[in-house]
Amino acid sequence: MPTIRQQIIDLLAEAEMTALDLSKALSVREKEVYDHLSHAARSASAQGRKLVVAPPRCLACGFTFDTRKRLTRPSRCPKCKEQRIREPVFSIQ
């Protein structure tokens, strides 16, 4: 049976997914998925693949969090202070 991190890599290699999508597919908490994602990125790079992150974006003003290093969804927009933020989308290439 593959580990959760290997399952994450396999799922992301097939399709783009958010952390919520991954948590539903793997039956684990969303917070736990974020913990595994950074390790899965290292495992993927050892296999010659790369974790690609489509950055979160504010739905109110369109601000994109391009320089954000953390994989989690930000709580609010620094530009307009709205809390309607699109989640980051992950994939493996």
C-alpha positions in Angstrom: 0.0 0.0 0.0 1.5 3.4 -1.0 2.0 6.0 1.6 -0.1 9.2 1.8 2.7 11.2 0.3 3.0 8.8 -2.6 -0.8 8.8 -3.1 -0.6 12.6 -3.2 2.1 12.5 -5.9 0.1 10.0 -7.9 -3.2 12.0 -7.7 -1.4 15.3 -8.6 0.3 13.7 -11.5 -3.1 12.8 -13.0 -4.9 16.1 -12.4 -4.7 19.5 -10.8 -6.3 19.5 -7.3 -6.7 21.8 -4.3 -5.9 20.7 -0.8 -9.6 20.2 -0.1 -9.9 17.9 -3.1 -6.9 15.9 -1.9 -8.3 15.6 1.6 -11.6 14.2 0.3 -9.8 11.8 -2.1 -7.5 10.5 0.7 -9.9 10.7 3.6 -7.6 12.9 5.7 -8.0 16.4 7.2 -7.1 19.3 5.0 -4.5 20.5 7.5 -2.8 17.2 7.3 -2.6 17.5 3.5 -0.7 20.7 3.8 1.8 19.0 6.1 2.4 16.2 3.6 2.6 18.5 0.5 6.0 19.9 1.3 7.4 16.4 1.8 5.7 15.2 -1.3 7.4 18.0 -3.2 10.8 16.8 -2.1 9.9 13.2 -3.0 8.7 14.3 -6.4 11.9 16.2 -7.1 13.9 13.1 -6.2 11.9 11.3 -8.9 12.7 14.0 -11.4 9.3 15.7 -11.2 8.2 19.0 -9.8 5.3 20.3 -7.6 3.6 23.1 -9.5 1.5 25.6 -7.5 -1.0 27.9 -9.2 -1.0 30.8 -6.7 -4.0 31.9 -4.7 -5.9 34.9 -6.0 -8.3 37.4 -4.4 -11.7 37.0 -5.9 -12.6 40.6 -5.1 -9.7 42.6 -6.5 -7.8 40.0 -8.5 -4.6 40.3 -6.5 -2.4 37.2 -7.1 -0.1 35.9 -4.4 2.8 35.2 -6.7 5.6 35.5 -4.2 4.0 33.4 -1.5 6.2 30.6 -0.3 3.7 28.8 2.0 1.4 26.3 0.4 -1.6 27.2 2.6 -4.4 29.5 1.5 -4.0 33.0 2.8 -6.6 34.3 5.2 -7.2 37.7 3.5 -5.9 39.9 0.7 -3.2 42.4 1.7 -4.5 44.9 -1.0 -8.3 45.1 -0.3 -8.5 43.1 3.0 -11.3 40.8 1.6 -11.4 37.2 2.7 -12.7 35.7 -0.5 -9.5 34.0 -1.7 -9.3 31.2 -4.3 -7.3 28.3 -3.0 -3.9 27.3 -4.5 -4.1 24.5 -7.1 -1.4 21.9 -7.1 -0.1 19.5 -9.8 2.9 17.4 -10.5 4.8 17.7 -13.8 
